[in-house]
Amino acid sequence: METLLEVDAISKSFGGFTALSGVSLAVSAGERLGLIGPNGSGKTTLINCISGALFNDAGSIRFAGKEISRKKAHERTRLGIARSFQIPRPFHSMTVLENLMVPFAYVGGISGARAQSEAREILAQMRLADKADTKASQLSQVELRKMELARAMAARPKLLISDEAMAGLAGAEVDEVLKILFDLNKLGITIIMIEHIMQAVMTFSQRVIC
């Protein structure tokens, strides 16, 4: 299979604390990869380096054959890397649909009727079609998690990094989010899942890195 993401011997330190030391991994196009480890093991630092929230101190990161280690986060997003966050931070005063208009405008470069149409398609994929005109402040916890994934999908990613999208959810809600991630993967999207719910990781992942 074609390699989509290559992380080669990257390191990252914060003052005297080394968060990552010589970390390497490769992710194939279309793969479902689980990333596990205890709190403080460097999982979030690793994905921050991949997504551009942080720059690695050493090593290289290649995406679709291109070196991206010094590209800014928005540049990496436009290349096809998107992520959800552990703690959803929606625009609470906006509707769910309006929340999706932001990444469409600033990353996808589209607006108006076309953006609304595509946003509604994504909301349907997330089982949120009936919440399009609901204020984000009125969503339940699982609905917020699904909207967080929807905002990531608005960037039209080749690689989606799902960072604890199921944290704090009940059993049936976990299954609901898992089904969504499986459906996105079937569309050809490569997914890295960072999660503490081991049953979810083992159910979803084709390969797990600890």
C-alpha positions in Angstrom: 0.0 0.0 0.0 1.1 3.6 -0.6 2.6 5.3 2.4 0.7 8.5 3.2 2.5 9.7 6.4 6.1 9.1 7.3 7.5 10.3 10.7 11.2 9.7 10.9 13.1 10.0 14.2 11.4 13.1 15.4 12.2 14.6 18.8 10.5 17.4 20.8 11.6 19.0 24.1 10.1 21.6 26.3 13.0 23.1 28.3 14.7 20.3 30.1 11.8 17.8 29.5 12.0 15.5 26.5 8.4 14.6 25.3 9.5 12.8 22.1 12.8 11.1 21.4 13.5 9.6 18.0 9.9 8.6 17.3 9.3 7.0 13.9 6.2 5.6 12.3 4.6 5.1 8.9 0.9 5.2 8.0 -0.5 3.7 4.8 -3.2 5.4 2.7 -6.6 4.1 3.9 -5.2 2.6 7.1 -6.9 2.7 10.5 -4.2 3.1 13.1 -4.6 3.2 16.9 -2.2 5.2 19.0 -2.3 4.3 22.7 -0.3 5.1 25.9 -0.7 6.6 29.4 -1.2 10.2 30.1 2.1 12.1 29.6 3.5 9.5 27.2 3.7 12.0 24.3 0.7 11.1 22.2 -0.7 14.7 22.0 2.8 16.1 21.4 3.2 13.7 18.5 0.0 14.6 16.8 0.7 18.3 17.5 3.9 17.9 15.6 2.2 16.0 12.7 -0.6 18.6 12.5 1.6 21.7 12.8 0.5 23.0 16.2 4.2 22.4 17.2 7.4 22.1 15.2 9.6 19.1 15.9 13.1 19.8 17.1 14.7 17.1 15.0 13.8 14.4 12.5 11.4 14.8 9.5 7.7 14.4 8.7 6.6 13.7 5.2 3.0 13.7 4.0 2.1 12.3 0.5 5.8 12.4 -0.3 6.3 16.0 0.7 8.5 17.3 3.7 6.1 19.2 5.9 8.1 19.6 9.1 8.3 23.4 8.8 4.9 24.0 7.2 2.4 25.9 9.4 -0.8 24.2 10.6 -3.1 25.8 8.1 -0.7 24.8 5.2 -0.8 21.2 6.4 -4.6 21.3 6.7 -4.8 22.4 3.1 -2.5 19.5 2.1 -5.1 17.1 3.7 -4.3 16.7 7.4 -7.2 17.4 9.8 -7.7 16.7 13.5 -10.4 16.8 16.1 -9.6 17.9 19.6 -10.0 16.2 23.0 -12.1 19.2 24.3 -14.5 20.5 21.7 -14.4 24.3 21.4 -17.3 25.3 19.2 -18.6 28.8 18.5 -21.4 28.5 21.1 -23.4 31.4 19.7 -23.5 29.9 16.2 -25.6 27.1 14.9 -24.1 23.8 14.0 -24.2 24.6 10.3 -22.6 28.0 10.9 -19.8 26.3 12.8 -19.0 24.3 9.7 -19.0 27.4 7.5 -15.8 28.6 9.2 -13.5 25.8 8.1 -15.2 25.7 4.7 -14.4 29.4 4.2 -10.9 29.5 5.7 -9.5 26.1 4.6 -11.7 25.0 1.7 -12.0 28.4 0.2 -15.7 28.0 -0.6 -18.8 29.7 0.8 -22.4 30.4 0.0 -24.8 27.8 -1.3 -22.1 25.3 -2.3 -20.6 25.4 1.2 -24.0 25.0 2.8 -24.8 22.0 0.6 -21.5 20.3 1.4 -21.8 21.1 5.1 -25.3 19.5 5.2 -23.9 16.4 3.5 -21.2 16.1 6.2 -23.8 16.7 9.0 -25.8 13.8 7.5 -22.7 11.6 7.7 -22.4 12.5 11.3 -26.1 11.8 12.1 -26.5 15.6 12.8 -28.7 16.6 9.9 -31.6 17.4 12.2 -29.3 19.7 14.4 -28.1 21.9 11.5 -30.0 25.0 12.8 -29.5 24.3 16.5 -27.1 26.5 18.5 -23.9 24.7 19.5 -24.5 25.6 23.1 -27.6 23.3 23.1 -25.8 20.2 21.9 -25.3 17.1 24.1 -21.8 15.7 24.8 -22.0 13.1 22.0 -23.4 15.7 19.6 -20.5 18.1 20.3 -18.1 15.2 19.6 -19.8 14.6 16.3 -19.7 18.2 15.4 -16.0 18.3 16.2 -15.5 15.5 13.7 -17.7 17.3 11.2 -15.6 20.5 11.4 -12.5 18.4 10.8 -14.2 16.8 7.8 -15.0 20.2 6.4 -11.3 20.5 5.6 -11.7 17.5 3.2 -8.8 15.5 4.8 -6.9 12.6 3.4 -5.7 12.0 7.0 -8.0 12.5 10.0 -6.5 12.4 13.5 -9.2 11.6 16.0 -8.0 12.7 19.4 -10.1 11.1 22.1 -13.3 11.6 20.3 -15.1 9.2 22.6 -13.8 10.5 25.9 -16.7 10.8 28.5 -19.2 9.0 26.3 -21.4 6.1 27.3 -21.4 2.6 25.6 -24.0 3.3 23.0 -22.5 6.7 22.2 -19.1 5.2 21.8 -20.6 2.7 19.3 -22.2 5.6 17.4 -18.9 7.5 17.0 -17.1 4.3 16.0 -19.7 3.6 13.3 -19.1 7.2 11.9 -15.3 6.6 11.9 -15.7 3.3 10.1 -17.9 5.0 7.5 -15.4 7.8 6.9 -12.6 5.2 6.5 -14.7 3.4 3.9 -14.7 6.7 1.9 -10.9 6.4 1.7 -9.9 8.6 4.6 -6.9 7.4 6.6 -7.6 7.6 10.3 -5.3 7.8 13.3 -7.2 7.2 16.5 -5.9 8.3 19.9 -8.1 6.8 22.6 -8.0 5.5 26.2 -11.1 3.3 25.6 -9.2 0.1 24.7 -12.3 -1.8 23.4 -12.9 1.0 20.9 -9.2 1.1 19.8 -9.0 -2.7 19.4 -12.3 -2.8 17.5 -11.4 0.0 15.1 -7.7 -0.3 14.5 -6.0 -2.5 11.9 -2.7 -1.8 13.7 -1.8 -0.3 17.1 1.2 1.7 18.2 2.0 2.0 21.9 
